[in-house]
Amino acid sequence: VIMAFSGKYEVASQENYEEFMNVLKYSADVIEKGRNAKVITEVTQNGNNFTWTQIYPGGKTMKNAFVIDQESEMETMDGKKFKATVKMEGNKIVCDFPNYHHTSEIEGGNLVETSTCAGVTYKRISKKIA
């Protein structure tokens, strides 16, 4: 049984944001802009089919559609396209992005996302708003 991920979530807290963005070599102004950004994540789930949309302040949107256990074309935060197979590991959605390992899970009604790169783990918790 796949956990119900569907909903709309808004960033409530983050851990290791700056360290993680530095490891990924983002510029200081990009890091500063994103630091307190109230990113909205909207997830639509139909069985194993997902649409994962992130809406950034100022209207920039990143949307990825994927099917669990099937290779899908996706996009990184900075618009680079890549192919990956998204998997379920227990209650977690797991995906390897080009530069980091990413997991998403629902914990106490919140969307908890963890990204790891070069030993730095970034955690973002978003509360459900719809």
C-alpha positions as CSV (number, residue, x, y, z in Angstrom):
1,V,0.0,0.0,0.0
2,I,1.4,3.4,-1.0
3,M,1.0,6.2,1.5
4,A,-1.4,9.0,0.4
5,F,0.9,11.9,-0.6
6,S,-1.8,14.0,-2.4
7,G,-2.2,17.5,-1.1
8,K,-0.7,21.0,-1.0
9,Y,2.1,21.7,1.4
10,E,4.0,24.9,2.4
11,V,7.6,24.9,3.7
12,A,7.5,25.2,7.5
13,S,11.2,24.5,8.4
14,Q,14.5,23.5,7.0
15,E,17.8,22.1,8.3
16,N,21.2,22.5,6.7
17,Y,19.8,24.5,3.8
18,E,22.9,26.7,3.3
19,E,25.5,23.9,3.7
20,F,23.6,21.7,1.2
21,M,23.2,24.5,-1.4
22,N,27.0,25.3,-1.0
23,V,27.8,21.6,-1.7
24,L,25.7,21.9,-4.9
25,K,27.7,25.0,-5.9
26,Y,24.8,27.4,-6.0
27,S,25.7,31.1,-5.9
28,A,25.3,33.2,-2.8
29,D,22.4,35.3,-4.3
30,V,20.5,32.1,-5.2
31,I,21.1,30.7,-1.7
32,E,19.9,34.0,-0.1
33,K,16.8,34.2,-2.3
34,G,15.8,30.7,-1.4
35,R,16.6,30.8,2.2
36,N,13.2,31.8,3.5
37,A,11.2,31.2,0.4
38,K,7.7,29.8,1.1
39,V,7.8,27.1,-1.5
40,I,4.5,25.4,-2.1
41,T,4.6,21.7,-3.1
42,E,1.5,20.2,-4.7
43,V,1.3,16.5,-5.1
44,T,-1.3,14.7,-7.1
45,Q,-1.3,10.9,-6.7
46,N,-3.3,8.3,-8.6
47,G,-2.0,4.9,-7.5
48,N,1.6,4.7,-8.7
49,N,1.3,7.8,-10.9
50,F,2.5,11.1,-9.4
51,T,2.6,14.7,-10.4
52,W,4.9,16.7,-8.1
53,T,4.8,20.5,-8.6
54,Q,6.9,23.0,-6.7
55,I,5.7,26.7,-6.8
56,Y,8.3,29.2,-5.9
57,P,7.7,32.8,-4.9
58,G,7.5,35.0,-8.0
59,G,5.7,32.4,-9.9
60,K,8.5,30.0,-11.0
61,T,7.1,26.4,-11.2
62,M,8.9,23.1,-11.5
63,K,6.8,20.1,-12.3
64,N,7.7,16.4,-12.5
65,A,5.4,13.6,-13.4
66,F,6.5,10.0,-12.7
67,V,5.4,6.5,-12.2
68,I,6.8,4.4,-9.4
69,D,9.4,1.8,-10.8
70,Q,9.4,3.3,-14.3
71,E,12.1,5.5,-15.8
72,S,10.8,9.0,-16.1
73,E,12.2,12.2,-17.5
74,M,12.5,14.8,-14.8
75,E,13.9,18.2,-14.1
76,T,16.2,19.6,-11.4
77,M,15.7,22.9,-9.5
78,D,17.7,24.7,-12.1
79,G,15.9,23.3,-15.1
80,K,18.3,20.5,-16.1
81,K,16.5,17.4,-17.6
82,F,17.5,13.9,-16.4
83,K,16.1,10.4,-16.4
84,A,15.5,8.5,-13.2
85,T,13.5,5.7,-11.8
86,V,11.5,6.7,-8.7
87,K,11.0,3.9,-6.2
88,M,9.0,3.2,-3.0
89,E,11.1,2.1,0.0
90,G,8.6,1.4,2.8
91,N,6.6,4.6,3.1
92,K,9.3,6.7,1.4
93,I,9.5,7.9,-2.2
94,V,13.1,7.6,-3.2
95,C,14.9,9.2,-6.2
96,D,18.5,9.7,-7.3
97,F,18.8,13.2,-8.8
98,P,22.1,13.9,-10.7
99,N,23.9,15.3,-7.7
100,Y,21.9,14.1,-4.7
101,H,19.8,11.3,-3.2
102,H,16.2,12.4,-2.3
103,T,13.5,10.9,-0.2
104,S,10.0,12.1,0.6
105,E,7.6,10.8,3.1
106,I,4.4,11.8,5.0
107,E,5.0,12.1,8.7
108,G,2.3,13.3,11.0
109,G,0.5,14.9,8.1
110,N,3.6,16.8,7.0
111,L,5.6,16.3,3.9
112,V,9.2,15.5,5.0
113,E,11.8,15.7,2.2
114,T,15.5,14.8,2.8
115,S,18.3,15.3,0.3
116,T,21.8,14.1,0.7
117,C,25.0,15.1,-1.2
118,A,28.6,14.6,-0.2
119,G,27.7,13.8,3.4
120,V,25.5,16.8,3.9
121,T,21.8,16.1,4.6
122,Y,19.2,18.8,3.9
123,K,15.8,18.3,5.5
124,R,12.7,20.3,4.5
125,I,9.4,19.9,6.4
126,S,6.3,21.3,4.7
127,K,2.9,21.5,6.5
128,K,-0.3,20.5,4.7
129,I,-2.4,23.5,3.7
130,A,-4.9,21.8,1.4
